[in-house]
Amino acid sequence: MDVVNELWDTFIGDYAYAYLLPARPAPYDFPDSTINSTQQVFSAWRYEPATKYLQVQPSQYAYMSAWDRDNIYRQSVNLFLITWIFGLLTYFVFATLSYLFIFDKATFQHPKYLKNQIRLEIRQTMISMPIMSVLTLPFFLAEVRGFTKCYDTPDEGPGAWYNVMQFPFFILFTDFCIYWIHRGLHHPLVYKTLHKPHHKWIMPTPYASHAFHPVDGWAQALPYHVYPLLFPLQKLAYVGLFIFVNFWTIMIHDGEYVANSPVINGAACHTMHHLYFNYNYGQYTTLWDRFGGSYRKPNDELFQRDTKFSQKEWKAQVKEMEKMVLEVEGKDDRQYDPTEVKKNK
């Protein structure tokens, strides 16, 4: 994340902080002779690139703020804004692309699709994202300030082999941790407070991907940030994997059931979770659900166009889902969409 923070400062932060928090005048000549003497300021900060793979020389404004780039308050503000703004951009751009080109709009006719559901999903996301960004901030700050095992070049890591193996290691570790965190969020003591807001969506759209209670979303993201505290991780891989995680979260809510696999926990498996609550807690694979006895194979009907949205399949889903709601929540307080299509089903 220090690489992203550096780019943010280069193109946005340096100018903003120089204007909002200008440095005091320097008691000596400024080291850059191209700067006018009236602009000379006091700054002990010197540029050191965050990575050897990408170097962008800072402008004069990088030296003109009382909060230099190494200032912990400046880094905290930066990382909060980066996490929040780029989280929103990722969410709206890719959830919208998924909605336009992948998501099957026939889902709107499902009897358990909510009234104004997309608007509600987006609203929940807008409320949660800034809070999740604050909760995530300490982990990104630890990485930027050198308290993790993130490394830059291969010679700084465990070896060339690890540059490849870090990816499956990361997936296995986070998949294991998320399974148990997610399963824990279904415990009766915490479910209704923390996890029920995400289970409001029985038939989710891509916009449900980040529509969590903020503590729920933060808790399920913890393994991604704990990994580099415990194990080496190349810093650009850290950024790339964090982006991948957000993409995957959108993909398993897109309602397109293409991964009819006993191993991959795709959209079909996750639909089983939203419909029937106590199954398929995993994020990427079905491994830990199988180990924990919570795996449920997606209905074969979901992978066939003529049966995926059939009235027979929907009635079967509704019958079991309503039974599970009574078991897990006690009552169903959702407001479903009474469209004419549903009235005539």
C-alpha positions in Angstrom: 0.0 0.0 0.0 3.0 2.3 0.3 3.3 2.3 -3.5 -0.3 3.4 -3.8 0.2 6.0 -1.1 3.3 7.4 -3.0 1.3 7.7 -6.2 -1.5 9.5 -4.3 0.9 11.9 -2.8 2.6 12.6 -6.2 -0.5 13.5 -8.0 -2.8 14.7 -5.3 -1.4 14.8 -1.8 1.6 17.0 -2.3 -0.4 19.8 -3.8 -3.2 19.5 -1.2 -0.9 19.5 1.9 1.3 22.3 0.5 -1.8 24.4 0.3 -3.6 23.4 3.5 -0.6 23.0 5.7 2.3 25.0 4.3 5.8 24.5 5.8 7.5 27.4 7.6 10.2 29.3 5.8 13.6 27.6 5.5 16.6 29.1 7.4 18.9 28.0 4.6 19.0 27.7 0.8 16.6 25.2 -0.6 18.5 22.2 -2.2 16.6 22.6 -5.5 18.1 25.7 -7.2 15.2 25.8 -9.7 12.8 26.9 -7.0 12.3 30.6 -6.5 13.7 31.9 -3.2 10.3 33.1 -2.1 9.2 29.5 -2.2 12.0 28.2 0.0 10.7 26.2 3.0 12.1 24.1 5.8 11.8 20.3 5.1 14.1 17.5 6.3 12.2 14.9 4.2 14.0 13.3 1.3 12.4 11.2 -1.4 13.0 7.4 -1.3 10.9 5.4 -3.8 8.5 2.8 -2.3 9.4 0.3 -4.9 12.2 -0.2 -7.4 9.7 -1.1 -10.1 8.0 2.3 -10.2 9.6 5.6 -9.4 7.9 9.0 -9.9 10.1 11.9 -8.9 8.2 14.3 -6.7 7.5 17.9 -7.6 8.6 20.9 -5.5 5.3 20.7 -3.6 6.5 17.5 -1.9 8.8 19.7 0.2 6.4 22.5 0.9 4.1 21.1 3.6 4.5 21.0 7.4 3.2 17.4 7.1 5.8 15.7 5.0 5.2 12.4 3.3 6.5 10.4 6.4 4.1 12.2 8.8 1.9 9.6 10.4 -1.1 11.9 10.4 -0.8 12.6 6.7 -0.3 8.9 6.0 -3.4 8.1 8.0 -5.6 10.7 6.1 -4.2 9.4 2.8 -4.8 5.8 3.5 -8.4 6.4 4.7 -9.2 8.4 1.6 -7.5 5.9 -0.7 -9.4 3.0 0.9 -12.7 4.8 0.8 -12.5 6.4 -2.6 -11.0 3.5 -4.5 -13.3 1.1 -2.7 -16.3 3.1 -4.0 -14.8 3.3 -7.5 -14.2 -0.4 -7.6 -17.6 -1.1 -6.3 -19.5 1.1 -8.7 -17.5 0.4 -11.8 -17.3 -3.3 -11.6 -20.6 -4.0 -9.8 -22.2 -1.9 -12.6 -20.3 -3.8 -15.3 -21.4 -7.1 -13.8 -25.0 -5.9 -13.5 -25.1 -4.7 -17.1 -23.3 -7.6 -18.8 -23.5 -10.7 -16.5 -26.3 -10.4 -13.9 -29.5 -12.1 -15.1 -32.4 -9.6 -14.8 -34.9 -12.4 -14.5 -33.8 -12.5 -10.8 -36.1 -9.5 -10.4 -39.1 -11.8 -10.8 -38.0 -14.1 -8.0 -40.6 -14.1 -5.2 -37.9 -13.3 -2.6 -36.4 -10.4 -4.5 -36.9 -7.3 -2.3 -38.7 -4.1 -3.0 -36.2 -1.4 -4.1 -33.5 -4.0 -3.4 -30.6 -2.4 -5.5 -31.2 1.0 -3.9 -31.1 -0.7 -0.5 -27.9 -2.6 -1.3 -26.2 0.6 -2.5 -27.4 2.5 0.6 -26.0 -0.1 2.9 -22.7 0.0 1.1 -22.5 3.8 1.3 -23.1 3.7 5.0 -20.6 0.9 5.7 -17.6 1.8 3.4 -16.2 4.8 5.3 -16.5 2.9 8.6 -14.8 -0.1 7.1 -12.1 2.2 5.8 -11.4 3.5 9.2 -11.3 0.0 10.7 -8.9 -1.1 8.0 -6.6 1.9 8.3 -4.3 0.5 11.1 -3.3 -2.5 8.9 -2.5 -0.3 5.9 -0.6 2.1 8.1 1.4 -0.7 9.6 2.4 -1.8 6.1 3.3 1.7 5.0 5.4 2.2 8.1 7.3 -1.0 7.7 5.7 -3.2 10.4 4.7 -6.1 8.1 6.7 -8.7 6.2 6.0 -7.1 2.8 9.1 -7.0 0.5 9.9 -5.3 -2.8 12.4 -7.3 -4.9 12.8 -11.1 -5.1 16.2 -11.0 -3.4 14.5 -9.5 -0.4 12.0 -12.3 -0.1 12.3 -16.0 0.8 13.4 -16.9 -2.7 12.3 -17.0 -6.4 10.0 -20.0 -5.7 8.0 -17.9 -3.2 7.2 -15.2 -5.8 4.8 -17.8 -7.3 3.8 -19.8 -4.2 2.8 -16.7 -2.3 -0.5 -16.6 -4.3 -1.8 -20.1 -3.4 -0.5 -19.6 0.1 -2.5 -16.4 0.4 -5.6 -17.9 -1.0 -5.4 -21.0 1.3 -4.8 -18.9 4.4 -7.5 -16.4 3.8 -10.0 -19.0 2.7 -9.4 -21.0 5.9 -9.7 -17.9 8.1 -12.8 -16.5 6.4 -14.6 -19.8 6.7 -14.3 -19.7 10.4 -15.0 -16.0 10.8 -18.0 -16.2 8.5 -19.3 -19.3 10.3 -18.8 -17.4 13.6 -20.9 -14.5 12.3 -23.8 -16.9 12.1 -23.7 -17.6 15.8 -27.0 -16.6 17.4 -25.2 -14.1 19.7 -23.9 -12.0 16.8 -25.9 -12.9 13.7 -28.8 -10.5 14.1 -26.6 -7.6 14.9 -23.7 -8.0 12.6 -24.4 -10.5 9.8 -28.2 -10.2 9.2 -27.8 -6.9 7.2 -26.0 -8.9 4.5 -28.5 -11.8 4.6 -31.2 -9.3 3.9 -30.6 -10.1 0.3 -32.0 -13.5 -0.4 -31.4 -13.2 -4.1 -28.5 -10.8 -4.2 -27.4 -8.6 -7.1 -23.7 -7.5 -7.7 -24.5 -4.4 -5.6 -24.9 -6.7 -2.6 -21.3 -7.6 -2.8 -20.2 -4.9 -0.3 -23.5 -4.3 1.4 -22.5 -5.4 4.9 -22.7 -4.2 8.4 -19.3 -2.4 8.6 -17.9 -4.6 11.4 -19.0 -7.7 9.4 -17.3 -6.5 6.3 -14.1 -5.6 8.3 -14.1 -8.9 10.1 -14.3 -10.9 6.9 -11.5 -8.8 5.4 -9.1 -9.3 8.4 -7.3 -12.3 7.0 -6.1 -10.3 4.0 -4.4 -7.8 6.3 -3.2 -10.3 8.9 -1.4 -12.4 6.3 1.5 -9.9 5.6 1.9 -9.4 9.4 2.7 -13.2 9.6 4.1 -14.2 6.3 6.2 -12.5 3.5 4.2 -10.9 0.7 5.6 -8.9 -2.2 4.1 -5.4 -1.8 2.7 -5.1 -5.4 1.2 -8.6 -4.9 -0.4 -7.3 -1.8 -2.2 -4.5 -3.7 -3.1 -6.8 -6.6 -4.5 -9.4 -4.2 -6.6 -6.8 -2.4 -8.1 -5.7 -5.8 -8.7 -9.4 -6.7 -10.5 -9.9 -3.4 -12.9 -7.1 -4.2 -13.5 -8.5 -7.7 -14.2 -12.0 -6.4 -16.7 -10.6 -3.9 -18.6 -9.0 -6.7 -18.4 -12.2 -8.9 -19.9 -14.5 -6.3 -22.9 -12.2 -6.1 -23.5 -11.9 -9.8 -26.0 -14.7 -10.1 -24.3 -16.2 -13.1 -23.8 -19.9 -12.2 -21.0 -20.9 -14.5 -18.6 -22.6 -12.0 -20.4 -26.0 -11.5 -17.3 -27.2 -9.7 -17.0 -29.3 -6.5 -14.0 -27.2 -5.6 -14.6 -23.6 -6.5 -17.0 -21.7 -4.2 -18.6 -19.7 -7.0 -21.8 -17.7 -7.4 -24.0 -20.9 -7.3 -22.5 -22.0 -4.0 -22.9 -18.5 -2.6 -26.5 -18.4 -3.7 -27.1 -21.5 -1.6 -25.7 -19.6 1.3 -28.0 -16.6 0.8 -31.0 -18.9 0.3 -30.4 -21.4 3.1 -28.1 -19.5 5.5 -26.2 -22.3 7.2 -24.2 -23.7 4.3 -21.2 -22.7 2.1 -19.4 -20.3 4.4 -16.1 -20.4 2.3 -14.8 -17.6 0.1 -12.9 -19.3 -2.7 -13.2 -23.0 -2.2 -15.5 -25.6 -0.8 -12.6 -27.3 1.1 -13.4 -26.0 4.6 -17.1 -26.4 4.2 -16.5 -30.1 3.4 -14.2 -30.4 6.4 -16.7 -28.6 8.6 -19.8 -30.4 7.4 -21.4 -27.3 6.0 -21.0 -27.9 2.3 -24.2 -27.9 0.2 -24.0 -28.8 -3.5 -25.8 -26.2 -5.7 -29.0 -27.5 -7.2 -28.4 -28.9 -10.7 -31.4 -26.8 -11.9 -29.3 -23.6 -11.4 -27.0 -24.5 -14.3 -29.7 -25.0 -16.9 -31.5 -22.0 -18.4 -34.9 -23.7 -18.7 -34.9 -24.7 -15.0 -32.9 -22.0 -13.3 -35.9 -19.6 -13.2 -38.7 -22.1 -13.3 -41.7 -21.8 -11.0 -41.0 -25.3 -9.7 -37.5 -24.4 -8.7 -38.5 -21.1 -7.1 -41.3 -22.7 -5.1 -38.9 -25.3 -3.8 -36.4 -22.6 -2.9 -39.0 -20.4 -1.2 -40.4 -23.3 0.9 -37.0 -24.3 2.3 -35.8 -20.7 2.6 -38.9 -19.7 4.7 -38.3 -22.6 7.0 -34.6 -21.6 7.5 -35.6 -18.0 8.2 -37.8 -19.1 11.0 -35.0 -21.2 12.4 -32.3 -18.6 12.1 -34.1 -15.3 12.5 -37.4 -16.2 14.2 -39.4 -14.1 11.7 -39.0 -12.7 8.3 -39.2 -8.9 8.4 -38.1 -8.3 4.8 -40.3 -6.4 2.3 -40.6 -8.3 -0.9 -41.3 -6.7 -4.3 -45.0 -7.3 -5.2 -44.6 -6.9 -9.0 -47.3 -8.0 -11.4 -45.1 -10.7 -12.7 -44.9 -12.2 -9.3 -48.7 -11.8 -8.7 -49.3 -13.8 -11.9 -46.8 -16.6 -11.2 
